[in-house]
């Protein structure tokens, strides 16, 4: 049973435990519960554990494949990052929606050697629960990025606002790379030096 569970986790794909999506976490817990059920009741045939485990695994793989094809599905499964602080302003409504309290915020700021909310330009709560922080002194140089500006043809307006750029500016950037429309971009990002990376949906590699 150990090797079956181990193989199932391997098939699900490599990911740090602390960075599992909610869906992957639920699947992992279900696999563990099914394995425990079979181990505890020795009178049950092994197939009573293998069949449901394989069923759960097939569902997980199918959802993972579909989420690769659809960003909307990814957002439904994993959610999306939430801005908790923008330009030094604390968004208490966003914190409330995420059930994220002030103690959690201050703790994660201290872990990044930031003592005061006033020293933060932007703070984004990622879907993994990690807090990404952009101190005021670093905001103008895009420190801590690359930051996605377009994903699967969808402009990330929140990130554009973060670097204080417009869609007009972004359109010029992709046109310089030979791509006319946002919908034709697979990924466009900007690094800490302000360098733009663009990959077209038509790229085969």
N, C-alpha and C positions, 0 to 999 in steps of 0.2 A: 504493500500500500504506500510505503514511503516513496518508492521509485515512481509510482503512478502520480502521486501528488507533485513530486519534484519535476517530473516530465511535463505535467500540465502547466506548472508555473513557468517553466522554460518556454513552452510553446506560446504562452501569453505575451512574451517579449521581455527584453531587458529594460528595467526601470527601477530607480531607487525606491525603496519602501516609502520614504517620506514624500515621494513625488507621484504616488499612485493617484489616479483619478478616483472619484467616488465610485464609478462603475467598476473599475478594476478592483478596488478595495472590497466591494460587496461580493464580487466573484471569488476573490481570494478567501474571504470568510466562509462563503458557501462551500467551497472545495474542502476547507479545513473541517467544517461541520459534518459534511458527508463522510469524510475519512474517519473522523472520530466516532461516528455512528456505527460504521462497519467494524472498527477495531474493538469497540466496547461490547458489541454483541457478536460473540464468536460463532453463534449458531446460524447467523445470516451468511449466505453464500457471498463470495467476493463480488459476484456480478451485480448484487444489489447496491454496491457502491460505485462500481466502474461505470455502469450505464448512466446514472444521473450525473456523474462527474463529466463524462464525455458530452452529455447534453449541454451542461453549463458551459463547457469549454467551446463547443461549437457555436453557441450563442455569442460568447465573448469574441471569438475570432470573426464571426460574421459582422458584429457591431463595429469591431476595430477596422475591418475592411471598408465597410460603408462610410465610416467617419473619415477615412482617408479621401473619399470621393466627395464628401459633402461637409463644408465648414458649418452649415446650419445644424447638422446633426452633431458635430463636435461640440458646438455651443450648447445644444440641448443636453448632451451627456456630461460634459465637463464644466459647463458654465463659462463665464468670461471674466477677465480681470476687472477689478473694481478700484476706481480712484478714491482714495481716502483723504488725501491732501493734495490740493492743487494751488500752486503759487502761494504756499504758506497757509492756505485756508483749510481748516478741518471740516470735512463733510460728515456731519453727525448722522444725517439721514442714510447715507451709504453704509456707515458703520452699523446702524440699527438693522438695515436689511440683511446684512451679513452676520448679524448677531456677534459682532466683533466689538469688544468693550475697550475702554481707555487703557486698562491695565495690559491687555494684549498688545495694543499699539505701542505703549511705552516700553514694554519688554523687548519687542522686536527692534525698536529704535536703539535701545541700549546695546543689543547684540551687535549692532552695526556702528557702535561707538558714537552715537548721536544722543546727546543729553536733553535737547529741547526740541519741541515741535516747531518752534520758531526758526530752527536751523534747516528745516526741510522745505524744499521747493515743491517736489512731488513725491507721493508715496502711493504705490499701487499694490493692492492685495491680489496676488496671483491665484489661479485656480487650485494650486497645490497647498495654499495656505501660507506660502512664503510672502513676506513683505519686501517689495523692491523699492528702494529709497534713492532719491536724487537730491542731494544736499544743494542748497542755494549756490554755494561757491562753485559747483560743478555743472550746473544746469546749462550754461551757455556753450559748453564744449561737448555736450552729448556724452559725458562720462558715464560709464556703466552700460553702454549699449554695445552691440547692435540692437536696433529697435525696428520691428517690422512696420512698414508703412502701407504695404499692400499684401494681402494674403488671399490666394485663390481668386484674384480679380476684384476683391473687395477692399476699398480704401479704409485704412484704420484712422478715422478722423480723430479719435482720442489721442493717438500717438503723434499725429500731425500737430495737434494743439500743444502737446508736450514740448515739441521742439520749435514751436512758434512759426510754423510754415503753413502754406495754403495748398489747396488742390491745384491751383494754377501753377504754383511752383513745382509740385510733384509731377504734373502732366509734362512740364518742360524737361524734367529729369529723365522720365522714361522715354520721351521722344528723342532725346540725345542718344539713347541706347537702341534706337530703331524700332520702338514699340509705340503705336499710335494711341491705343485705348487702354484704360485701366483693366478692362475685362480680359485682356490678353496677357496680363502679368500673373505669373505663378507666385513669385515672392519678390518683394522689393524692400530692402532694409538700409539703414544708415548706421555706420559704426561710430566709434568715439572720436574719430578724426573728421567726421562729416562726409566720409566717402560713401557713395551710393552703390549698392549691389542690386542688380536686376536680373531676374531669370524669367524668360518667356514661357508660356504654356506650350509653345511649339518646340522648345528645346528638348532634344531626345536624351541628353546626358544630364 
